[in-house]
Amino acid sequence: MTDRDAFQEMAERYRGALHLHCYRMLGSLHDAEDCVQETYVRAWSAFGSYAGMGSPRNWLYKIATNTCLNALARRDRSRRVLPEAIGPASRGLPEGEPSGEIPWLEPYPDLLLARVPDTAPGPHARYEMREAVEFAFVAAIQYLPARQRAALLLCDVLGWSAAETAALLEGSVASVNSALQRARATLAKAMPGARPVAPDSTQSRLLDRYMQAWESKDVAGFAALLKENAVLSMPPWIQWYVGRNAIREFFDWAWNSENYGGFQLTPTSANASPAFALYSRTYEENAPWRSHSIQMLTLEDDAIAKIILFVKPLGPTLFPAFGLRDHAPFASEERERVS
């Protein structure tokens, strides 16, 4: 086997795990892909001197983590955000244009998790795989300084020891333990108490009713699915809304605007949570269905607590990662479920 063959075999084995690690570090699906590519360029250039010495997994994680730290150092803002972090909830309808200047947090398609061959964390891990991919977790760790973020992911998610992490970060065990202590304290304040769970039969029916409300533009039926204090955000729009009445007012306006003649939803999943891909079309005769947004839902008991709509122009850029087409000329009964 040539060096190139050996490298390609190793690279393919760890690609999914490194991509997920870079996503957690950066909060962006697209930035993660760029960093994985850069990781492999750097790894290939050093592969001759590495020559199979030590753990290839640890070696690649070191390169990937340092690549992410360099990427974060180059950013004007080291964390990606949701509209809730920009300002208070909106009281009126959206104004102006969506913001392309803000680094928005992005979802992670669950179908990509199939590329991660070993999801069992190491002995020092504090988080299960499902918890560590949860969107609230990824959002919360964006508030950590870059090296704290790296230390927490390596120790508490991957399950590395403080000594292994110190070697990777080229620091001391004491500095890693100090970073972990501060990171855990910050995370405890930022993380909500709820953990992601697979929808039960009641919640599955709730998701079906949600889809039906969208496709029939049933504003009253849609509002009835929401918790009283539900939250709606729509990156890259900075406006966001709190409360069933405020959200109903927004959708009453949006669904009855001249821009939307109809909606079709395709179920999918992201960050261990239920999600939908939304296609829309205009009122024009024979207008095609076009990608509009990726929607993520947080369910609590028998109601919807939070909706995040990743809308144009951000949303459609995510469709290929979810295995979805940009145009979808389908009827409801022809809808393909994406898992």
C-alpha positions in Angstrom: 0.0 0.0 0.0 1.4 3.4 -1.0 1.5 6.3 1.4 -1.3 8.0 -0.5 -3.5 4.9 -0.2 -2.8 4.6 3.5 -3.5 8.3 4.0 -6.8 8.1 2.1 -7.9 5.1 4.1 -7.1 6.8 7.4 -8.7 10.1 6.3 -12.0 8.4 5.2 -12.2 6.5 8.5 -12.1 9.6 10.6 -13.8 12.2 8.3 -17.2 12.0 9.9 -16.0 12.3 13.5 -13.7 15.2 12.6 -16.5 17.0 10.8 -18.7 16.7 13.8 -15.9 17.9 16.1 -15.2 20.9 13.9 -19.0 21.7 13.8 -19.1 21.7 17.5 -16.1 24.0 17.7 -17.3 26.4 15.0 -21.1 26.2 15.1 -21.2 26.1 11.3 -21.8 23.2 8.9 -20.0 25.0 6.1 -17.0 26.2 8.2 -16.6 22.6 9.6 -16.3 21.3 6.1 -13.6 23.9 5.2 -11.7 23.0 8.4 -11.8 19.3 7.7 -10.4 20.0 4.2 -7.7 22.1 5.6 -7.0 19.5 8.3 -6.3 16.9 5.6 -4.1 19.2 3.5 -2.0 19.8 6.6 -2.1 16.1 7.6 -1.0 15.0 4.1 1.9 17.4 4.1 3.1 15.9 7.4 2.2 12.3 6.8 5.7 11.3 5.7 7.2 12.4 9.0 4.3 11.0 11.0 4.9 7.6 9.5 2.2 5.8 11.6 3.8 6.8 14.9 1.2 7.1 17.7 -2.6 7.2 17.4 -3.8 8.4 14.0 -7.0 9.5 15.7 -5.3 11.7 18.2 -3.0 13.1 15.6 -5.8 14.1 13.3 -7.8 15.6 16.2 -4.8 17.7 17.1 -4.5 19.1 13.6 -8.3 19.6 13.3 -8.6 21.3 16.7 -5.7 23.6 16.0 -7.2 24.4 12.6 -10.5 25.4 14.3 -8.6 27.5 16.9 -6.9 29.3 14.0 -10.2 29.8 12.3 -11.7 31.2 15.4 -8.8 33.6 16.0 -9.3 35.0 12.5 -13.0 35.8 13.1 -14.2 39.2 14.1 -16.6 37.3 16.4 -15.5 33.9 17.8 -19.1 32.6 18.3 -22.1 32.0 16.1 -25.4 33.2 17.4 -29.2 33.0 17.1 -31.4 36.1 16.9 -32.2 35.8 20.7 -28.5 36.9 21.3 -28.8 40.0 19.2 -31.5 41.9 21.1 -34.9 41.8 22.7 -37.9 40.0 21.2 -39.7 41.9 18.5 -43.1 43.5 18.9 -43.9 44.3 15.3 -43.5 42.6 11.9 -40.1 42.2 10.3 -38.5 45.3 8.9 -35.6 45.9 6.6 -33.5 43.0 5.1 -32.1 39.8 6.6 -28.6 40.3 8.0 -25.7 38.7 6.1 -23.2 40.3 8.4 -23.9 38.2 11.5 -22.3 34.7 11.9 -25.4 32.6 12.4 -25.4 29.3 14.2 -26.3 26.4 11.8 -28.0 23.1 12.3 -26.4 19.7 11.8 -28.2 17.1 9.8 -28.7 13.8 11.7 -28.1 11.8 8.5 -24.4 12.9 8.7 -24.1 11.2 12.1 -24.1 7.9 10.2 -20.6 8.9 9.0 -19.3 8.8 12.6 -18.4 5.1 13.1 -17.7 5.2 16.9 -20.1 7.2 18.9 -19.1 5.8 22.3 -17.3 8.5 24.3 -14.1 7.8 26.3 -14.1 7.1 30.0 -13.9 10.8 31.1 -16.9 11.9 29.0 -19.8 13.8 30.8 -22.1 13.9 27.8 -23.8 11.1 25.8 -23.6 11.4 22.0 -27.2 12.6 21.7 -26.7 15.3 24.4 -23.5 16.5 22.8 -25.1 17.1 19.4 -28.2 18.8 20.8 -28.6 22.3 19.3 -28.9 24.0 22.7 -25.5 22.4 23.7 -23.8 23.6 20.5 -25.3 27.1 21.0 -24.2 27.2 24.6 -20.6 26.2 24.0 -20.3 29.1 21.5 -20.2 31.4 24.5 -16.9 29.8 25.7 -13.5 31.2 24.8 -11.9 29.1 22.0 -9.5 27.1 24.2 -12.1 26.5 26.9 -14.4 25.2 24.1 -11.7 22.9 22.8 -10.9 21.6 26.3 -14.5 20.9 27.1 -15.2 19.1 23.8 -12.0 17.0 24.1 -12.6 16.0 27.8 -16.3 16.1 28.4 -17.6 15.0 24.9 -14.8 12.8 23.5 -13.8 11.6 26.9 -10.1 12.4 26.8 -8.1 12.7 30.0 -6.8 16.1 31.1 -3.2 14.8 30.3 -4.2 13.9 26.7 -5.9 17.2 26.2 -3.0 19.1 27.6 -0.7 17.4 25.2 -2.9 18.2 22.3 -3.3 21.9 23.3 0.4 22.1 24.2 -0.4 23.3 27.7 -0.3 22.0 31.3 -2.7 19.6 33.0 -3.4 22.4 35.5 -4.3 24.8 32.8 -6.7 22.3 31.2 -8.4 21.6 34.5 -8.7 25.3 35.2 -10.2 25.8 31.7 -12.6 22.9 32.3 -13.8 24.4 35.6 -14.6 27.7 34.0 -16.2 26.2 30.9 -18.4 23.9 33.0 -19.6 26.8 35.1 -20.5 28.8 32.0 -22.3 25.9 30.4 -24.3 25.2 33.5 -25.8 28.7 33.3 -26.4 28.6 29.6 -27.9 25.2 29.1 -31.6 24.6 29.7 -32.5 21.6 31.9 -34.3 19.7 29.1 -32.4 17.0 27.2 -33.4 15.8 23.7 -35.6 12.8 23.5 -37.0 10.9 20.6 -40.6 11.9 19.9 -43.2 9.6 21.4 -46.5 8.7 19.7 -48.2 11.9 21.1 -45.5 14.1 19.8 -45.4 12.3 16.5 -49.1 13.2 16.1 -48.1 16.8 17.1 -45.6 16.9 14.3 -48.2 15.6 11.8 -50.6 18.4 12.9 -47.8 20.9 12.6 -47.1 19.8 9.0 -50.8 19.9 8.1 -51.3 23.4 9.6 -48.5 24.7 7.4 -49.7 23.1 4.2 -53.3 24.2 4.8 -52.2 27.7 6.1 -54.3 27.0 9.2 -53.1 29.8 11.5 -55.5 29.0 14.3 -54.6 25.3 14.2 -50.9 26.2 14.1 -51.2 28.5 17.1 -53.0 25.8 19.1 -49.9 23.6 18.9 -47.7 26.2 20.6 -46.9 26.6 24.3 -48.1 29.9 25.7 -44.4 31.1 26.0 -43.2 29.6 22.7 -40.2 31.2 20.9 -39.8 31.7 17.1 -36.6 32.8 15.5 -35.7 33.0 11.8 -32.0 33.5 11.0 -30.8 35.5 9.1 -33.6 37.8 10.2 -32.8 39.5 13.5 -36.4 39.6 14.5 -37.6 37.0 16.9 -40.9 36.5 18.8 -42.0 35.2 22.2 -45.5 34.0 23.0 -48.3 32.3 21.2 -50.1 35.5 20.3 -47.1 37.2 18.8 -46.1 34.2 16.8 -49.7 33.8 15.5 -49.7 37.5 14.4 -46.5 37.0 12.5 -47.8 33.9 10.6 -51.1 35.4 10.0 -49.2 38.1 8.1 -46.7 35.9 6.4 -49.0 33.2 5.2 -51.4 35.6 3.7 -48.8 37.7 1.9 -48.7 37.7 -1.8 -45.3 35.9 -1.8 -46.6 32.5 -0.8 -49.2 30.5 -2.7 -48.5 27.2 -0.9 -46.2 25.2 1.3 -44.9 21.6 1.3 -43.0 20.1 4.2 -40.6 17.1 4.2 -39.8 15.6 7.6 -36.1 15.3 8.5 -34.1 15.7 11.7 -31.2 17.8 12.9 -29.2 18.0 16.1 -31.2 15.0 17.5 -34.4 17.0 17.2 -37.4 16.9 14.8 -37.0 19.1 11.8 -38.7 19.9 8.5 -37.5 21.1 5.1 -40.0 23.7 3.8 -40.7 24.3 0.1 -42.8 27.2 -1.1 -44.2 28.5 -4.3 -45.9 31.6 -5.5 -49.5 32.1 -6.7 -48.4 32.0 -10.4 -49.9 29.2 -12.4 -47.7 26.0 -12.4 -45.2 27.8 -10.2 -42.4 25.4 -9.1 -41.8 24.4 -5.5 -38.5 25.9 -4.3 -36.4 25.4 -1.2 -37.3 27.9 1.5 -36.1 26.9 4.9 -34.9 24.2 7.3 -37.1 24.2 10.4 -36.0 22.9 13.8 -38.5 22.2 16.6 -38.2 21.8 20.3 -41.1 19.8 21.9 -42.1 19.9 25.5 -44.8 17.4 26.5 -47.6 17.8 24.0 -46.8 21.3 22.6 -44.1 23.1 20.6 -41.8 25.2 22.8 -39.4 26.6 20.1 -39.2 26.9 16.4 -36.1 28.0 14.5 -36.6 28.7 10.8 -33.3 28.9 8.8 -34.8 30.9 6.0 -33.6 32.5 2.7 -30.9 33.0 1.9 -29.4 30.9 4.6 -31.8 28.0 4.6 -31.6 26.8 1.0 -27.8 26.6 1.3 -28.3 23.8 3.9 -30.5 21.6 1.8 -27.8 19.6 0.1 -26.3 18.6 3.5 -29.8 17.2 4.4 -29.9 15.2 1.2 -32.6 17.4 -0.2 -33.2 18.9 -3.7 -33.4 22.6 -4.3 -36.6 22.2 -6.4 -39.3 19.8 -5.4 -42.2 19.4 -7.8 -44.0 16.8 -5.7 -47.5 16.1 -4.4 -48.1 15.4 -0.7 -48.5 11.7 -1.2 -45.1 11.5 -3.1 -43.2 13.1 -0.2 -40.0 11.2 0.7 -39.2 11.1 4.4 -35.6 11.8 5.2 -34.2 10.2 8.3 
